[in-house]
Amino acid sequence: MTADHSDPGRARRGWSGASRRRQESAQNDPDLVAEWSRVPKPPTRPMPRYPWQEEREEPPTYRTAPPREEPPTYRTAPPPPPPTYQQEHRFVPPEQPTSGPRTPKKLTVTRVAVFRSRQLGQRGVEAFRRALHADGADQSGLAALTWAVMLNYATDATLAVALANTLFFSAATGESQGKVALYLLITVAPFAVIAPVIGPALDRIQHGRRLALAVSCFGQALLAVVMALHFDDWGLYPAALGTMVLSKSFNVLKAAVTPRVLPPDITLVKTNARLTVFGLAAAGVFGAVAAGFAKLFNSPGALWFTAVLCIAAAVLCLRIPAWVEVTEGEVPTSLRAEPRQKTRQPLGRQVVVALWGNGTIRVLTGFLTLFAAFVIKAQTERDHAPFEQILLLGLIGAAAGLGNFLGNGIGARLQFGRPDQMIIGCLSAVLGMTVIAALIPGVPTVVALALVGSVSSALAKISLDATIQDDLPEQSRASAFGRSETILQFGWVFGGALGVLLPAEYWVGFAVVGLLLAAGLAQTVMVNRDRTLLPWLGRRRPLKSDPVTRPNQHRPAPGAAAPGP
C-alpha cells in the first residue's frame, strides 16, 4: 500500500482536518454568528499600575551643572643640585650702596627720625623731578624754562618780603602826599614803561631772547645789591623801580618763549598752568626763606639773598635750548582790526573778548593788592598793632595764593569748549563778590574776595591761552602771548593806582571798583556780540581772522627754479 504525499500538512503527526472544517462551518453559519453577537461582552478593567512602573514611566529630570573645573596640574620642578665646592667658597662682593638712606644699625628715636626724614625728602625730590620732566618736558626744553620761571617767581617773593616794611607801609599812613606819590611811581612806572616799549620791541627781536631773559635777571641782581647797600637813603627807590621793570619784562619775554618749548603731548593751556603752579610753589618756599633772612639779618640780608637767586636765574635762562631763537616765518600780531602793515596778523573777535575780560579782572587784583595794605594800615593805626597788620595781610595773601593754585589746578584739567563763556562767568562772579564786599565791609569779605578773584583770574587767563591757541596760526602765537601779557599788566597797574589814590574806606574803594567791573563786563558782552560801548576803540571783527603770511615766507631759495605758471 502506497502512502499519499500530495498534501504536506497531512504528513504531520496528530493532524486531522475536522477542527478546521468545524471552524469554517461556524463562521459561515449566519444564525450562529447572529446569536454570538448578542452575547454581552465582559467589562474591561484597566491594567493595574504598580509603583515601580510609575517611577519608570516618568521621564527623569536632570539639573544641568557647569562643567567641573579641574585644578591645574603643575609639574614640580626638580630640586636644585647641591652646591659645588667652588660655589660654597666663592668670593661674595659687598653690597652696592643704594640711592635711599641706609638703615641705622642701632635703632634710636633720633636716628629713626633722621632716617625717615631723609627717606621722605628723597621721595619728594623724586616726585618733583617726575612732575618737572613729565610729558616730554625734558626733551622739548620746557623743564629748563620752568627752572628759570620758578626762580623769577622766587625773586619777586623775596623782594616783596625785603621791601615790605620800607615801601609798603611807609606810604600807607596817608600823612605824606610825597610818600604816596613816590609809592605810586614805584608801582605804576614799571607797567607804564612796559606797555609802549617792551611789547613792540618784542616783535622786533628775532634773536637773543635767551640773552634778553638772562640780562633781565642779571640786572635785577645788580639792583638788589644796590638796594642792600643803600637801604637807608634815597638810592633805594630808583633801584626798586628798575627791579620791577626788569621783572615785568621777564614775564613778557617768557610768554613769547613758551610756545617754542611746547612738548607735543600737551597744550599751551596746560603748559602755562604748569609754569604758574611751579612758580607759585617756588615763591612760597623762597619767600619763607627770605623772611628768615630778614628776621636774622634785617631787610638787607633778604636783599642779598634775592641777588643770589637772580644770578642763579640768569644762569638757568642761558640753559634754555637754542631753538627758541628760531623765528623764521613768524608773523607779529596787531591789536587793530585793520593793521596799517599788511604783514601783521589781526586779532579775531574771540581773542579781543578774552582780552577785555582778563584785563577787567586784573583791575580788581591790582586794586586789591595795594588797597588791602592801605586800608588795613589805616584801620589798625590807632591800636599800633603791627602784628595784627601782618596777620591780616597774611590771611589775604594766603587766600589769594590758594585761589591761584585752585584756579590753575582746575583749569589744567578742564576742556574749554566755550572760553568766552568761561571768561564772562568769571567776570560776573568777581563783580558779585565785589558788591558783597562793598555792602558788608570787613576783613572776612576781603579775604573771600581775594579767594574768588584769584580763582577767577587764573581760570580767565587759561581761557585766554586756549583762545589764542585755537584762533591764531602757530606763527603768530608767540607775538600774541607777548601782547596779551602787556595788556594784562597794564590792567593790573590801573587797579593798583586806584588802590593807592582812593580813600582807605572799604565801601568807597569797592563801590568804585564795582562800577568799573560792571562797565568792563558790559563791554565784554557787547564785543562778544560784535558791538562795542566805545566806538573809537572797536570795529567789527570776524570770529577768527584769516592767517597772514610774510611776503618772503615762501620765497624760493637762491638758485632754485622758479615755479611754472
C-alpha positions as CSV (number, residue, x, y, z in Angstrom):
1,M,0.0,0.0,0.0
2,T,1.5,3.2,-1.1
3,A,1.2,6.5,1.0
4,D,-0.3,9.6,-0.5
5,H,2.2,12.6,0.0
6,S,0.4,15.1,-2.2
7,D,-0.6,17.3,0.9
8,P,2.4,18.2,3.1
9,G,0.2,19.2,6.0
10,R,-1.2,15.8,6.4
11,A,2.2,14.3,6.8
12,R,2.4,15.8,10.4
13,R,1.5,13.6,13.3
14,G,-1.9,14.0,15.0
15,W,-3.3,16.3,12.4
16,S,-6.8,16.0,11.2
17,G,-8.9,18.4,9.1
18,A,-12.1,18.0,11.3
19,S,-11.3,21.0,13.5
20,R,-10.6,23.2,10.6
21,R,-13.8,22.2,8.9
22,R,-15.9,22.9,12.0
23,Q,-14.4,26.4,12.3
24,E,-15.1,27.2,8.7
25,S,-18.7,26.0,9.0
26,A,-19.3,28.1,12.2
27,Q,-18.0,31.2,10.5
28,N,-20.2,30.6,7.5
29,D,-23.4,29.9,9.6
30,P,-25.4,33.2,9.8
31,D,-27.6,32.0,12.7
32,L,-24.6,31.2,14.9
33,V,-22.9,34.4,14.1
34,A,-26.0,36.5,15.0
35,E,-26.5,34.6,18.3
36,W,-22.9,35.1,19.3
37,S,-23.0,38.8,18.6
38,R,-25.9,39.2,21.0
39,V,-23.9,37.8,23.9
40,P,-22.7,40.8,26.2
41,K,-19.0,41.2,26.4
42,P,-17.4,41.1,29.8
43,P,-16.4,44.6,31.1
44,T,-12.8,45.5,30.6
45,R,-10.8,46.8,33.5
46,P,-7.7,48.9,33.3
47,M,-4.4,47.2,33.8
48,P,-3.0,47.6,37.3
49,R,-0.3,50.2,37.7
50,Y,2.4,49.5,40.2
51,P,4.6,52.0,42.0
52,W,7.8,50.8,40.3
53,Q,6.1,51.2,36.9
54,E,5.1,54.8,37.6
55,E,8.6,55.7,38.6
56,R,9.9,54.2,35.5
57,E,7.4,55.8,33.2
58,E,8.0,59.4,34.5
59,P,10.8,61.0,32.5
60,P,13.7,61.7,34.7
61,T,14.8,65.4,35.1
62,Y,18.4,66.4,35.4
63,R,19.8,69.8,36.6
64,T,22.5,70.9,34.3
65,A,25.6,72.0,36.2
66,P,28.6,73.8,34.8
67,P,31.5,71.5,34.0
68,R,33.6,70.9,36.9
69,E,36.9,72.7,36.7
70,E,39.7,70.5,37.5
71,P,42.6,72.1,39.4
72,P,45.6,72.8,37.1
73,T,48.3,70.4,37.4
74,Y,51.8,71.7,37.9
75,R,54.8,69.9,37.1
76,T,57.0,70.1,40.1
77,A,60.4,71.4,39.3
78,P,63.3,69.1,40.1
79,P,65.2,70.0,43.3
80,P,68.2,72.2,42.7
81,P,71.5,70.4,42.5
82,P,73.7,70.5,45.6
83,P,76.2,73.4,45.6
84,T,79.7,72.5,44.5
85,Y,82.8,73.3,46.4
86,Q,83.6,76.3,44.2
87,Q,80.1,77.8,44.8
88,E,80.3,77.3,48.5
89,H,83.7,79.0,48.8
90,R,83.3,81.7,46.1
91,F,84.0,85.4,46.7
92,V,80.9,87.5,47.5
93,P,81.3,91.2,46.7
94,P,80.0,93.7,49.2
95,E,76.5,95.2,48.6
96,Q,76.5,98.3,46.5
97,P,75.1,101.4,48.2
98,T,71.5,102.2,47.1
99,S,70.1,105.6,46.4
100,G,68.0,105.6,49.5
101,P,69.2,106.2,53.0
102,R,70.8,103.3,54.8
103,T,69.0,101.8,57.8
104,P,70.9,102.6,61.0
105,K,72.5,99.7,62.8
106,K,71.5,100.8,66.2
107,L,67.9,102.0,66.4
108,T,67.2,105.0,68.5
109,V,64.4,107.6,68.3
110,T,66.7,110.3,66.9
111,R,68.2,108.0,64.3
112,V,64.8,106.7,63.2
113,A,63.5,110.2,62.9
114,V,66.5,111.3,60.8
115,F,66.2,108.2,58.6
116,R,62.5,108.8,58.0
117,S,63.1,112.5,57.2
118,R,65.8,111.6,54.7
119,Q,63.6,109.0,53.1
120,L,60.6,111.3,52.8
121,G,62.9,114.0,51.4
122,Q,64.3,111.8,48.7
123,R,60.8,110.7,47.8
124,G,59.7,114.3,47.5
125,V,62.7,115.1,45.3
126,E,61.9,112.2,43.0
127,A,58.3,113.2,42.8
128,F,59.2,116.8,41.9
129,R,61.6,115.5,39.2
130,R,59.0,113.3,37.7
131,A,56.5,116.2,37.6
132,L,59.1,118.5,36.1
133,H,60.0,116.1,33.3
134,A,56.5,114.8,32.6
135,D,55.1,114.7,29.1
136,G,58.5,115.1,27.5
137,A,59.3,118.4,29.1
138,D,62.9,117.5,29.5
139,Q,63.3,116.9,25.7
140,S,61.4,119.9,24.5
141,G,63.2,122.4,26.8
142,L,60.1,123.2,29.0
143,A,61.9,121.9,32.1
144,A,64.8,124.4,31.6
145,L,62.3,127.2,31.2
146,T,60.4,126.0,34.3
147,W,63.5,126.4,36.4
148,A,64.0,130.0,35.2
149,V,60.4,130.8,35.8
150,M,60.4,129.3,39.3
151,L,63.4,131.5,40.3
152,N,61.8,134.6,38.8
153,Y,58.7,134.0,41.0
154,A,61.0,133.4,43.9
155,T,62.9,136.7,43.4
156,D,59.6,138.6,43.3
157,A,58.5,137.0,46.6
158,T,61.9,137.7,48.3
159,L,61.9,141.3,47.1
160,A,58.4,141.8,48.4
161,V,59.5,140.4,51.8
162,A,62.6,142.6,51.9
163,L,60.7,145.8,51.0
164,A,57.5,145.2,52.9
165,N,58.3,147.4,55.9
166,T,60.1,150.1,53.9
167,L,57.9,150.8,50.9
168,F,54.7,149.0,51.7
169,F,53.8,150.7,55.0
170,S,55.7,153.9,54.8
171,A,53.3,155.4,52.3
172,A,50.2,153.7,53.7
173,T,49.7,156.1,56.6
174,G,48.4,158.8,54.2
175,E,50.2,161.5,56.2
176,S,52.7,162.4,53.5
177,Q,51.5,163.1,49.9
178,G,55.1,162.9,48.8
179,K,55.4,159.4,50.0
180,V,52.1,158.4,48.4
181,A,53.2,159.9,45.1
182,L,56.6,158.1,45.4
183,Y,55.0,154.8,46.1
184,L,52.6,155.3,43.2
185,L,55.6,156.0,40.9
186,I,57.4,152.8,42.1
187,T,54.3,150.6,41.4
188,V,52.9,152.3,38.3
189,A,56.0,153.3,36.3
190,P,57.2,149.7,35.5
191,F,53.9,149.0,33.7
192,A,53.8,152.4,32.0
193,V,57.2,151.7,30.6
194,I,56.5,148.1,29.6
195,A,53.2,148.8,27.7
196,P,54.6,151.1,24.9
197,V,58.2,149.8,24.9
198,I,58.5,146.1,25.7
199,G,55.5,144.9,23.6
200,P,56.5,146.5,20.3
201,A,60.2,145.7,20.9
202,L,59.4,142.1,21.4
203,D,58.1,141.9,17.8
204,R,61.4,143.2,16.5
205,I,63.6,140.8,18.5
206,Q,64.4,138.0,16.1
207,H,67.4,136.6,18.0
208,G,68.8,136.7,21.5
209,R,65.6,136.1,23.6
210,R,67.5,133.8,25.9
211,L,70.1,136.5,26.4
212,A,67.3,139.0,27.0
213,L,65.9,136.8,29.8
214,A,69.3,136.4,31.3
215,V,70.1,140.2,31.1
216,S,66.8,141.0,32.9
217,C,67.7,138.5,35.7
218,F,71.3,139.8,36.0
219,G,70.1,143.4,36.1
220,Q,67.8,142.5,39.0
221,A,70.8,141.0,40.8
222,L,72.8,144.2,40.4
223,L,69.8,146.4,41.6
224,A,69.3,144.1,44.6
225,V,72.9,144.7,45.6
226,V,72.3,148.5,45.2
227,M,69.2,148.3,47.4
228,A,71.1,146.4,50.0
229,L,73.9,148.9,50.1
230,H,71.6,152.0,50.0
231,F,68.8,150.7,52.1
232,D,68.5,153.8,54.3
233,D,68.8,156.5,51.7
234,W,67.1,157.6,48.5
235,G,69.1,155.3,46.3
236,L,66.6,152.5,47.3
237,Y,63.7,153.9,45.3
238,P,65.2,154.1,41.8
239,A,66.7,150.6,42.3
240,A,63.3,149.3,43.3
241,L,61.8,150.9,40.2
242,G,64.3,149.3,37.9
243,T,63.9,145.9,39.5
244,M,60.1,145.9,39.0
245,V,60.6,147.0,35.3
246,L,63.0,144.1,34.7
247,S,60.8,141.6,36.4
248,K,57.8,142.5,34.3
249,S,59.9,142.4,31.2
250,F,60.9,138.9,32.1
251,N,57.2,137.9,32.2
252,V,56.6,139.4,28.7
253,L,59.6,137.6,27.3
254,K,58.6,134.3,29.0
255,A,55.1,134.5,27.4
256,A,56.8,134.8,24.0
257,V,59.3,131.9,24.5
258,T,56.8,129.4,26.0
259,P,55.2,128.3,22.6
260,R,58.7,127.4,21.3
261,V,59.3,124.8,24.1
262,L,55.9,123.2,23.9
263,P,56.0,119.4,24.2
264,P,54.0,117.5,21.6
265,D,51.8,115.8,24.1
266,I,50.3,118.8,26.0
267,T,48.7,122.1,25.0
268,L,49.7,125.7,25.7
269,V,46.9,125.9,28.3
270,K,48.3,123.1,30.4
271,T,51.9,124.4,29.8
272,N,51.1,127.9,31.1
273,A,49.1,126.4,34.1
274,R,52.1,124.2,34.9
275,L,54.5,127.1,34.9
276,T,52.2,129.1,37.2
277,V,51.9,126.3,39.7
278,F,55.6,125.6,39.8
279,G,56.3,129.4,40.1
280,L,53.8,129.8,43.0
281,A,55.3,126.9,44.8
282,A,58.8,128.3,44.5
283,A,57.5,131.8,45.6
284,G,56.0,130.2,48.8
285,V,59.2,128.3,49.7
286,F,61.8,131.0,49.0
287,G,59.5,133.7,50.4
288,A,59.6,131.9,53.7
289,V,63.4,131.6,53.5
290,A,63.7,135.3,52.8
291,A,61.5,136.0,55.8
292,G,64.0,134.0,57.9
293,F,66.9,136.1,56.4
294,A,65.0,139.3,57.2
295,K,64.5,138.1,60.8
296,L,68.1,137.3,61.3
297,F,69.9,139.9,59.2
298,N,67.1,142.5,58.7
299,S,65.9,143.6,55.2
300,P,69.5,143.9,53.7
301,G,70.0,140.3,54.4
302,A,66.9,139.3,52.4
303,L,68.1,141.6,49.5
304,W,71.5,139.8,49.4
305,F,69.6,136.5,49.2
306,T,67.5,138.0,46.4
307,A,70.7,138.9,44.5
308,V,71.9,135.3,44.7
309,L,68.6,134.0,43.4
310,C,68.7,136.4,40.4
311,I,72.2,135.3,39.4
312,A,71.1,131.7,39.5
313,A,68.0,132.6,37.4
314,A,70.3,134.3,34.8
315,V,72.4,131.1,34.5
316,L,69.3,129.0,34.1
317,C,68.0,131.3,31.3
318,L,71.1,130.6,29.3
319,R,70.5,126.8,29.6
320,I,67.2,127.1,27.7
321,P,67.5,125.3,24.3
322,A,68.8,127.3,21.4
323,W,65.8,126.5,19.2
324,V,63.8,129.2,21.0
325,E,65.8,131.7,18.9
326,V,64.4,130.4,15.6
327,T,61.8,132.9,14.4
328,E,61.7,132.1,10.7
329,G,58.2,132.7,9.3
330,E,56.9,134.4,12.5
331,V,54.1,136.9,11.8
332,P,53.7,139.6,14.5
333,T,50.1,140.5,15.7
334,S,48.3,143.8,15.9
335,L,45.5,145.0,18.2
336,R,43.9,146.9,15.3
337,A,41.1,145.4,13.3
338,E,42.8,146.6,10.1
339,P,46.5,146.8,10.7
340,R,48.5,149.5,9.0
341,Q,51.1,147.0,7.9
342,K,49.7,144.2,5.8
343,T,52.3,141.8,7.2
344,R,50.7,141.8,10.7
345,Q,48.1,139.3,12.0
346,P,44.9,141.0,13.2
347,L,43.2,139.5,16.3
348,G,39.8,137.9,16.0
349,R,36.8,138.7,18.0
350,Q,37.2,135.8,20.4
351,V,40.7,137.0,21.3
352,V,39.5,140.5,21.9
353,V,36.7,139.3,24.1
354,A,39.2,137.3,26.2
355,L,41.5,140.4,26.5
356,W,38.6,142.6,27.7
357,G,37.5,140.1,30.3
358,N,41.0,139.3,31.6
359,G,42.0,143.0,31.7
360,T,38.9,143.8,33.7
361,I,39.6,141.1,36.2
362,R,43.3,142.2,36.6
363,V,42.0,145.7,37.5
364,L,40.4,144.1,40.6
365,T,43.5,142.0,41.5
366,G,45.8,145.0,41.2
367,F,43.4,147.2,43.3
368,L,43.0,144.6,46.0
369,T,46.8,144.0,46.3
370,L,47.5,147.6,47.2
371,F,44.2,148.8,48.6
372,A,44.2,146.0,51.2
373,A,47.5,147.2,52.6
374,F,46.4,150.8,52.9
375,V,43.0,150.1,54.4
376,I,44.3,147.6,57.0
377,K,47.1,150.1,57.9
378,A,44.5,152.9,58.3
379,Q,42.1,150.7,60.3
380,T,44.8,149.5,62.8
381,E,46.8,152.7,63.0
382,R,45.2,153.7,66.2
383,D,46.0,150.5,68.0
384,H,49.6,150.4,66.9
385,A,49.4,146.7,66.4
386,P,52.0,145.7,63.7
387,F,51.5,142.0,64.4
388,E,47.8,142.4,63.7
389,Q,48.5,144.1,60.4
390,I,50.9,141.4,59.3
391,L,48.4,138.7,60.3
392,L,45.5,140.3,58.4
393,L,47.6,140.8,55.3
394,G,48.9,137.3,55.6
395,L,45.3,136.0,55.6
396,I,44.5,138.0,52.4
397,G,47.7,136.8,50.8
398,A,47.1,133.2,51.7
399,A,43.6,133.4,50.3
400,A,44.9,134.8,47.0
401,G,47.7,132.2,46.8
402,L,45.3,129.4,47.5
403,G,42.8,130.7,44.9
404,N,45.6,130.9,42.3
405,F,46.6,127.3,43.0
406,L,43.0,126.1,42.8
407,G,42.3,128.1,39.6
408,N,45.4,126.7,37.8
409,G,44.8,123.2,39.0
410,I,41.2,123.2,37.9
411,G,41.8,124.9,34.7
412,A,44.6,122.5,33.7
413,R,42.1,119.6,33.8
414,L,39.1,121.3,32.1
415,Q,38.2,121.2,28.4
416,F,37.3,124.7,27.3
417,G,34.7,124.3,24.6
418,R,33.5,127.9,25.0
419,P,36.3,130.0,26.5
420,D,34.3,133.2,26.1
421,Q,31.5,132.0,28.3
422,M,34.0,130.9,30.9
423,I,35.5,134.4,31.0
424,I,32.1,136.1,31.2
425,G,31.2,133.8,34.1
426,C,34.4,134.5,36.0
427,L,33.9,138.3,35.5
428,S,30.3,138.0,36.7
429,A,31.4,136.1,39.8
430,V,34.1,138.7,40.6
431,L,31.5,141.6,40.2
432,G,29.0,139.9,42.5
433,M,31.7,139.3,45.2
434,T,32.8,142.9,44.9
435,V,29.3,144.2,45.5
436,I,29.1,142.0,48.6
437,A,32.4,143.4,49.9
438,A,31.0,147.0,49.4
439,L,27.8,146.2,51.2
440,I,29.4,144.2,54.0
441,P,32.7,145.8,54.7
442,G,35.3,144.0,56.7
443,V,38.3,141.7,56.6
444,P,36.3,138.4,56.1
445,T,34.7,139.7,53.0
446,V,38.1,141.0,51.7
447,V,39.5,137.5,52.2
448,A,36.6,135.9,50.4
449,L,37.0,138.4,47.5
450,A,40.7,137.7,47.3
451,L,39.9,133.9,47.0
452,V,37.2,134.4,44.4
453,G,39.2,137.0,42.5
454,S,42.4,134.8,42.3
455,V,40.4,131.7,41.2
456,S,38.6,133.8,38.5
457,S,41.8,135.4,37.3
458,A,43.5,132.0,36.9
459,L,40.6,130.5,35.0
460,A,40.2,133.5,32.8
461,K,43.9,133.5,32.0
462,I,43.8,129.9,31.0
463,S,40.7,130.6,28.8
464,L,42.7,133.4,27.1
465,D,45.5,131.0,26.4
466,A,43.1,128.5,25.0
467,T,41.6,131.2,22.7
468,I,44.9,132.3,21.4
469,Q,45.9,128.7,20.7
470,D,42.7,127.9,18.8
471,D,42.1,131.1,16.9
472,L,45.6,132.2,15.8
473,P,48.0,130.4,13.5
474,E,51.2,129.0,15.0
475,Q,53.5,131.6,13.5
476,S,51.6,134.4,15.4
477,R,51.1,132.8,18.8
478,A,54.4,133.9,20.4
479,S,53.7,137.6,19.5
480,A,50.1,137.3,20.7
481,F,51.2,136.0,24.1
482,G,53.6,138.9,24.5
483,R,50.9,141.4,23.6
484,S,48.3,139.8,25.9
485,E,50.7,139.8,28.8
486,T,51.4,143.5,28.3
487,I,47.7,144.3,28.3
488,L,47.0,142.3,31.5
489,Q,49.9,144.0,33.3
490,F,48.5,147.4,32.2
491,G,45.1,146.5,33.7
492,W,46.8,145.4,37.0
493,V,48.6,148.7,37.3
494,F,45.5,150.7,36.6
495,G,43.8,148.9,39.5
496,G,46.9,149.4,41.7
497,A,46.8,153.1,41.1
498,L,43.2,153.2,42.2
499,G,44.1,151.3,45.4
500,V,46.7,154.0,46.2
501,L,44.6,157.0,45.3
502,L,41.2,156.1,46.7
503,P,40.3,156.8,50.4
504,A,41.1,154.0,52.8
505,E,37.4,153.1,53.3
506,Y,36.1,149.7,52.4
507,W,32.8,150.8,50.9
508,V,34.3,153.6,48.9
509,G,37.0,151.6,47.3
510,F,34.9,148.5,46.4
511,A,32.0,150.7,45.2
512,V,34.3,152.5,42.7
513,V,35.9,149.2,41.5
514,G,32.5,147.6,41.3
515,L,31.3,150.3,38.8
516,L,34.5,149.7,36.7
517,L,33.9,145.9,36.8
518,A,30.3,146.4,35.7
519,A,31.4,148.6,32.8
520,G,34.1,146.0,31.8
521,L,31.5,143.2,31.9
522,A,29.1,145.2,29.7
523,Q,31.9,145.9,27.2
524,T,33.0,142.2,27.2
525,V,29.5,141.0,26.4
526,M,29.0,143.7,23.7
527,V,32.2,142.8,22.0
528,N,31.2,139.1,22.1
529,R,28.1,140.2,20.1
530,D,30.2,142.2,17.7
531,R,29.2,145.5,19.2
532,T,31.0,148.0,21.5
533,L,30.3,150.7,24.1
534,L,33.4,152.6,22.9
535,P,33.1,153.2,19.1
536,W,36.6,154.7,18.9
537,L,38.1,151.5,20.3
538,G,36.5,148.8,18.3
539,R,35.3,147.9,14.9
540,R,33.5,144.8,13.6
541,R,35.8,141.8,13.6
542,P,35.3,138.2,12.4
543,L,35.3,135.5,14.9
544,K,38.7,134.2,13.6
545,S,41.0,136.3,11.4
546,D,42.4,134.7,8.3
547,P,46.1,133.8,8.7
548,V,48.6,136.3,7.3
549,T,52.0,135.3,5.8
550,R,55.0,137.3,5.1
551,P,55.8,138.1,1.5
552,N,59.2,136.5,1.7
553,Q,58.0,133.4,3.7
554,H,57.6,131.3,0.6
555,R,60.4,132.9,-1.5
556,P,62.4,130.2,-3.3
557,A,65.9,129.6,-2.2
558,P,68.8,131.2,-4.3
559,G,69.5,129.2,-7.4
560,A,66.2,127.3,-7.2
561,A,64.0,127.2,-10.3
562,A,61.0,129.5,-10.3
563,P,57.6,127.8,-10.2
564,G,55.8,127.5,-13.5
565,P,52.7,129.5,-14.4
